[in-house]
Every structure is written in C-alpha cells, then in structure tokens.
C-alpha cells in the first residue's frame, strides 16, 4: 500500500501560524508605511528593537484576550474582523500610553491614524488568506474512526465542534457485527475487510481508535492496525485526541484503567512552582483588595438601591484535601434566598437581584475572595470551591469528583474560562473534566493562559 500524505496543520500549528504571521504582517505593514509614505512614528530597524518587541508583546497578549487566536472564531470573517478591530484599538491605546518604551507621540497626529489602520489592514489581509486557504478542504485532516457502534455518536458529538479542520470521514466497527446488530447511519461505515483500501481511497491521514473494550476488537481489524503501525502510519487513541482538542479529561470513558489518565503534573510537587504561585497569589490579592476598596463606595450605593440588604455574605465551601472553609462574597441574591432549601443557581435565576446580576457578570462579586487567597484557603487559579452539600451529591454520581480537591480551589480556573456556569449535574461533569485537565497539565504557562483568558471572560461580560 502506498500512502500519499495529505497537507494539514495541527491545532497547535495553526495557532502558532496565526500568531507568527500576524506579527510578520504588522512589521511588514509598518515597514512599507515608512518606505512609501512620510511616516516617522515607528521605523522598523535595530534602533527601535525595544519598541518593536513591545508592539509584538501587546499584539500577542491582547490578541489572546480578545480571542484573535480562537480557531473557531478565526475561521469566520465577521468575528475575525471584529476581534482584529478591538485588539488593534487596545494595542494602539496601550502603545501610546507607554512612551518610555514606545516612540514618543509624533508631531503630526495623523501618523497615529496611519499606524492604527496599517495594523488592522495587515492582520486582516493575512486572515482573509488564512480563511480562504488554510481553512479550505485541501488542508483538512481526514480521519478514520475505529470503535464500537454504540459509542460512535457520543464520540462525534464531542469532537465534531472542536476543530473545523478535523474531519472524521467514516468509521470501521471494531466488533463482529451480525444482521441483528445496531447500525449507525450518522457516518459512513466501511467494512473491516476494506480497511487498508479505505486508507488509500479516502486519503486518510490518521486512524483514531476509540474502542473501550480492546478484547472485543476483531482479529482482522487488530491485524490491520498492527500493519499500519509497522508502516509508520499515524494511529492515535481517542482519549489522547480528546484531551488535545477539547483540553479536558474524558472521565466518562475512563474505566478500571483510570491510573493511565491521571499522571498528574509534576508542578503539584514542584517546590519552586509552589513558591512562585504563592508569591503571585499574595501580590495579586493585595492589588485586588486595593482595587476593591477603591470601588467600594460605588458598590455600596448599588447595593443600597439594587440589593437592599447586607453587602457581604459568607458560605462554607470545600477546600484542599476536602477541608471546609468559609468563603466571602458580595451578596448577589435576595435575602434568605435558600429559605426553601439548597438549589442550583440557574440562568435568569429570579433570586438574583438586578445589581447582583451586574456583580456576577462583571465578576466584581468575587473581589472579597482575595482575602481568602491571602489567608491561604484559596489560590488565584484552581478549581472553583463548591459547597459541601453539592460535593456530597456530585461525588456519589460523578466518578473522580473528589480528585479536584487535591489542590487549592481558585478564584478563577480552567473550567471557568472554558465553559459556562455550572447549574446541573451535566455542567458539573463538564467542569470536572476541565478541572482534571488543569490538575494534570498544571504549569506556569497554563496559569498565564488562564489568567489572560479570565480577562476575556470579564471583558465580554460572560459571568453568571
């Protein structure tokens, strides 16, 4: 069998490509501006190396905050255009406000407009090329799925929306089928006897094995998988792709081999990482509390007219190693909101006051928790602390739920920036998957990612 490799980019490759070419296009645009026009504000040369590096840093940071590198949004022109304009506006504003590192304001203020428009046009031109070329079918990764028919639908629903370039073109049933076997008609099925021919005819670039009962894999399918492996063909396990694409642990597919899925990050025992994390917790908490004090007069007025009751409230939550502690928050619900018993907070919950809704969406209600972080009960980043009642309920229903308590709970976390507010068991399962991914891959780089994405959540007003 001869196999012609298709051209495609992995998720990480496309994100790196977007970032690098964004910067190259901006520098090229600014260079062209000075080459063909009387533009002196920023020249692309070694004398301005600090100013150019600062510009690159601003584009990278604010591009991440305003979702310029979200592949789902980057594949659509309208959302890309909006994010480019917002990112460029913020970049130029911050660039102008840091004249110590960036060039001093030009005498001719029109040059700022030229600078602003050049960045927008440069990035937009590249994104049009990206959408029409890299996002075209010629760069799709064509995947053949091997697994049990009973699991196909769940697998497709999970992976389908994650990456527009990851195309599962068909599947091969790994179990022996009979005339009475259930058939899945949502995806083209290929016979086990045509496994190798399918690889060539469909120009498959990857085989995804999603069999949760390896003992039941047909001998013919197993033999062909071994043959492909010996020829260097790319064969991947579903759980590996699931984590890579969705950035969460597929606990619903974890069985007795659970220990294979949880080789937790060494950062959980790294003394240097723990030291820097605690140091940053203290610094950020102090800054956050000072910020809260400055906003306190406005919050008191809002509470007086919109909440009509106590400003603060405390509640018991479960912390590290399942140790309970009391969390402090700004009150967002009516007084005696749980007089009829403990309930999930839901979307458009009638118990949430008008001012409380604003506090939740802006995340201002979380400010008092900086005190909990300062005390050491919490960290800035980690799984959100849950109430004992819900922990007891969820731990009986969801496997590995208590595992999220092996590290300190956080003010923000991977689950908070990746999914919506949990208001049901299904939402809690999704949050747990993200929490376990964070615990498993915890690092300074992931922490920075969470920190930056938290700003996106706040700026886009996504709290509940």
Secondary structure, 3 states (H helix, E strand, C coil): CCCCCCCCCCHHHHHHHHHHHHHHHHHHHHHHHHHHCCCCCCCCCHHHHHHHHHHHHHHHHHHHHCCCCCHHHHCCHHHHHHHHHHHHHHHHHHHHCCCCCCCCCCCCCHHHHHHHHHHHHHHHHHHHHHHHHHCCHHHCEEEEEEECHHHHHHHHHHHHCCCCCEEEEEEEECCCCCCCCCCCCCCCECCHHHHHHHHHHCCCCEEEEECCCHHHCCHHHHHHHHHHHHCCCCEEEHHHHHHHHHCCCCHHHCCCCHHHCCCCCHHHCCHHHHHHHHHHHHHHHHHHHHHHHHHHHHHHHHHHHHCCCCCEEEEEEECHHHCEEEEEEECCECCCCCCCCCCCCCCCCCCECHHHHHHHHHCHHHCCHHHHHHHCCEEEECCCCCCHHHHHHHHHHCCCHHHHHHCCEEEECHHHHHCCCCCCHHHHHHHHHHHHHHHHHCCHHHHHHHHHHHHHHHHCCCCC
